[in-house]
Amino acid sequence: MKKVIWSSIALCVLLNTAVYAKDYAKIQIREMEKAQKYSTADRYYADYTEDSVLNKNIKDPKLIHLGGYSIVSQDKLNAKTASDNLIYSKIKAALCGKKADNYNVQAYGEDFYKVYRVAEKIIRANNLDFMNWRIVFSKDNSFNAFSSETNCITIHAGAFDSLSANDDALALLIGHEMAHSVLGHQVRSAKYIHKINSFPEDSALRAIAIKAYVSDSKKMEYAADTEGARLAAKAGYDLSKAKETLSFIYTMDNDSEFAYTHPTGKHRLENYAESRKYFMEDEMKKQGAYNIYKSEVLKPRLSSDRKSLVIEKNTAKTQSEAYSTETPVDLYTRYAYKSYLSGDFNKAEEYFSKLLELDKKNPVAYLYFSYTEEYLYKKTGKKKYLENAKAFANYAQKLAPSNKYIQEQVDAL
């Protein structure tokens, strides 16, 4: 059989005869249809907030509070703020007096001062001044930041420039990285990595360890977003405006969590909105204001490389005065109380049950549990809830016989 050899010219002619002219209009239409899912503006303004409508007639003698602070008069707060501002003005003059010549993204002292003020406020408001904090400025233009070595936060130029006009968002970024540190996430991650590296690259055990690490890493990110928001809220920052940090992340991710150590931006926004439902933000701000009132300005210094900033610790801080994570009792108290106030009585019932498993002699918790069961009775008509309400009120009275609100509840039932 005779071999047929096609010349390149002949092949091109053949292919061209089989290809039709592209319909660019249809291509554009299809692309714009896809853009409905990936629109940057839509993602940036995505709102996952679930506003709870509080029942104004709900029983709440306001007996549940966050601890760790006392009320300070406004005059004393104003005097302390004025005194601190004199120190800040001197620090600003020192940082902004000259350019950090060796800084590789040409940052000026104003940038150092902005980050210092936000970070220092978070540190003082949350009693995080038991150690030095280091903030490193990276020339990287990506929207990113990370924490390392327990007390070191690196902020990329891309993240700082994107958020530099929004101190609240910058506070969430810094608070998130501080949360990784104080929650011990570096140690947990290091243990996972050590375990992964102990297995051969092609082993099934290594694959299992990697899968566990990826899953736990996502949970740590959710926890850092939530705890970082609490740190920022206690420093007085607006969490609604702070959400811009997560909005930027949502505009950039690809909606896939497979094999990644971070959740998607959408899920992080949902977690942020859900977590805020259980925050007692007014009291958090009071806690933070009290902590700032009783602490002194923390002075910064530029490191020798002129690329990082050190916020020096309070050398007089004791362990009993330092930051501590919320206990399960603290968490269940917040979750139960806020669920009750929002009218989600089934969740309130669940969380009050968990709380009283841990804190069996808490008369206030029993009183609010009685309120919860009373509302469930009114909602469902089931007598078991009424009996529970009576039992909890009576037991609360045994624990605190002189409490007038408990007596009122006993009488009402």
N, C-alpha and C positions, 0 to 999 in steps of 0.2 A: 504494500500500500504506500502510495506516495505521501511523504511527510509534508504537511502544510505549515509554512512559516509565515507568521503575520508580522508585518513591519509595524513599527510604532505608529506611523502615520495612519496605516489602515485600521489599527486597533482604535485609535482616537476617533476616526470617522464613524466606526461601528458603534462605539459607546455614545457618541453625540447624537446619533440618530435615535437612540433609545431613551434619551433623557429629555423630558419636557421642560419648558420654561417654568421657573419657580413662581408661585403666586405669593409675592412678598406681603401682600395685604392680609392674606389668610394666616401667614406666619405671625404677623404682628398681633392679629386678633387672638390667636392661641396663646401667645406670650402674655398678653394683657390679662387673659383669663387666669393664667397661672400666677400672675402678679397679685391677684386678689388674695392669695394665700400668703404671699411672702412680702407684702407691702411694708416697707420700713416704717412709714408713718403710722399705719394701723397697729403695728407691733409696739412702736414707741409709746403710743397713747392707749395701749391695752389696759383695761381696768378690770381687775378680778375682785374688787372690793365688794363684800356682801354686807351692805349696811343693815344693821339690826335696829328694828324699831322697838324702843323700850316702852313697856307698858307703864304709863305715868302713875297708874293706880297700884302698882305692885308694891308689896310690903318690903320696905327696906329701911330699917332704923340706922343704917350705915355703921354697923358694928364691925365690919370686916375691913381691915386696913393692911397696907404693907408696913413692915417694921423697919427698924434701922435709922429712923430719923425723928427729929423733934421740930416743932413749928418755931421758926425764927421770925421776929418782927420785920416788916418791910423796911423800916428805918435802919435796922442793923444790916440787912442784906444790901441796901443801897450804900451804906458806909463801907462795907467790905468790898463791894464792886468798885467803888471809886478808888479805894486804896490799891486794889489789884490793877486797875487800869493805869495807874501811875507807873507801876512796874512794867506792865506790858508796853507802854510807850517807849520806855528806855530800851527794852529788848528789841522792839521794832526798829528803832533808830540804829541799833548796833547791827542787826541783820541786814537792813536795807541800805546801810551806808555805802556799801560797795558791792560790785558784782563779784560773784564767785568765779574768778577767771578760769579756773581749770575744770569747771563743770561742763561736761561734754554735750549738754543740750542747751547751753547758754541760758540757764535759769538765773533769775535775779533774786535778790534777797526777799522781794515781795512773795515769791513762790514758797521759799522756805518758811516765811512768817505765817502765811496762810495755812500751810499744813501743820505747822507747830501749834497755832491757836486752836485749830479743830481737834487735833490729837490731844493736846494738853487739857482741854476742857473735858473730853471724854475720860481721860485718865483720872482727873480729880473728881469728877462726878461719880465715878464707879470705884473709887479707892484702889485704883490700879497703879498707884505710885509707890508700890513696894519694891519695884525694880526699875532699872533704866529701860527706856524704850528707844529703839533705833529705827529711824525711817530713812530708807535708801531711795534715791531718785535714779531711775533708769532711763537711758536715752531711747529705749524701745518705744516705737510709736503704736504698738498694739494696745487695745483697751484691756489692761490686765493689772493685777496686783497680787502679791502672794506673801505669806508669812513663813518665816524660817527661824531656826535656832531659838525658839521660844519667845524672844522679845524683839525680833527684827521684822520690819514690814518694808517690802519693796513696792514702790508705786511706779508704774510705767508712765512715760511722758504722754502716751495716748490717752490713758485714763485720766490723768491729772488735767490735761488740756480740755478734755470733754466735759469734765465736771467742775472746772475751776470757777464757774460763775454760780455754782449752787453748793453752798457750804453744807446744806442738809444731805445732799447726795454724797458729797465727799466724806461726811461723817459716817454714813452707812458703809462706804467702801473701807474706811479705816476701822470702823467698829467690827466689820465682818472679819478682817484679818486679825484684830486683837482677840476676837472671840475664838478663832482657831487656836490661838496661843493659850488663852486661859482655860479652854476646855480640854487641852492636852491632845489635840488632834495630830500634832507633829509626832508625838511618841507613838500613838496608835498606828499612824501610817508607816513609821519606821519599822515597827514590828511586822507589819504585813509584808513590806518590801524584803526584810531579812528572811522571812519565811519563804517568800516566792523564790528568792535567789538560792535558797538551800536545795531546791529541786532541779533536776536536769531540764533543759529547755524544752524537750519534747515529751515530758512526762505528764500523765493525767493529773497527778497531784499538783503540779505547777499550775495547770489550767484551772483546777478547782480553787486554788489559793488566789489566783488572779481574779476569778469571778467573785469571790468573797470580798476581796479588796475593793473592787469596783462598786459593789453593792454598798459596802459600808462607807465608802468615800462620798457617795451621794447623800447618805444620811448625815454625814458630818457637814456637808455643805448646807443642807437644810437647817441644821442646828446652828451653824455659824451665821446664816442669814437672820435667824430668829434672835439669837443672843446678841448679834451685832446691832440689830434694831433696838433691843432693850438698852444696850450701852448708849446708843445715840439718843434715845428718848430721854434717858435719865440726865443726859447733858443738855436737854432742852431743845433738841433739834426736831424739826417737823417731819414726821415719818411719811406724810403724804407727798411732800416734796422730795424726800430722800429716795422714794421709789424710782427716781430717774436712773439710778445706778443699775437696777435690775432691768429697767426698760431698755437701756443700751445693750445689755447682754442679750435680751430677747431679740433685738434687731439683727444680731450677728449669728446666733446658733442655727443649726440645721434641723432642729426638732427631733433629733435622734439621740437616744441615750445608750444605744448599744456600744459596749466596750469603752465608754467614756467614764471618767471619774467624777464628772459634774452632771447634775440634772439639767434638763432643758430650761431655757429662760422662762418658758410658759409655766412650767411646774414650780419654778422658784418664785414667780410672781404669785401663783396660787397659794403657795406655802406662806408667803409674806402676808397676804391678805387674811388668810385663815389664822395665822399666829396673832395678828393685831387684834382680832376679835376678843382675845383673852388677855390682852394687856390692860393694866390699870394705869393709863398713860399720865393722868393728872397726878397720881401719887408717885409715879416714877420720877416725874419732874421735880416733885417736892423732895424726894429722896436725894436726887442729884444736887439740887440747890443747897440742901443742908450739908452734903459732903463737900461741896465747893466752899461753902461758908466757913467750915471748920478746918480747911486746908490752906496751904500757902502756894503761891505761884511757883510752878516748877520751871527752872531755868533751862534753856536749850544751849547747846554748843555745836558748832560745825565740826565734823570729824576732819582728820588730816587730809583725806582725799578730796574734800570739798564737794562730795557727792552725797553725803549723808548727814543726818541730823540726830543728835542724841538729846533726849528729854530726860534730865537727871532725876533720879528717884528721891523720895522723901526719906532721908536716913533715920528719921525718928519713928517711922511707921512700924507697928508691931503686927504680928500675925493675926491677932484678934481684931485689928482695925482694917485689915486688908480685904480685898475683894474675895468673895466666896460664891460659888455657884448656888443656884436655888436648890433647896431640898425637895424631895417628893411632896412633903407637906405643903411647902410654899406653892408648888406647881398645882397640886390638886385644889388648893384653896382658891387660887386665881381662876382656874378653869371652871370650878363649880360655881363660884360667885358670878362670873361673867355670863355663864350659860343661863343661870337663873335670871339675871337682869334682862337678858335678851329674850326671855320667854321660851327658851329651849329646855323645858323642864325634864325631858327624858335624859338629856345629857347631864343636866344638873344633878339628877338623881344618881346617875352612874358615878359622877365625880365626887359627890358628897359621900357616897358609899365607900369609895376608895380612900377618901380623906379620913373617915372615921375608923377605918381599919388600922390606920397609922396613928391616929390621934383620938383615942377613945374617950377622953375626958374633956372634950372641947364643947362647952355649952352653946357657944355661938354657932358652931357648925350644926349642932342638933336643932337649934332654932330655925336656921335657914333650911335645913332638911325638912323640917315640919312645914314651913312655908311652901316648899316645893311640892310635897305630897298633897297639901291642901289644894294647890292649883291643879294638880293632876286629877284630884277628885272632882273639882268643878268642871274640868275639861271632859272627863270620861264618865263620871257618875259612878265609878267603881268604888264600893265601900272600903275595899282594902286600903286605898290611899288615905281615906279619912281616918281609919284606925291607925295607920302608920303616923299620920300627922299628929294625932293625939298622943301616941306613945313617945314620939320624939320630943314633943313639947313638955310632956311630964318628966321625961328623963333629963331634959335640959334644966328644968326647974329644980330637980334634985341636986344637980351640979352647981347651980347658981340661983339659990332661992330668993335673993334680993334683986334680981334683974327684972326691972319693970316691963321690959319688952317681952320677956319670956312669960311673965304673968299675964300680960295682955293676950298672948297667943293661947295660953291655957284656957283663959276665960272665953275667948272667941270660939274655941272648938267645943 
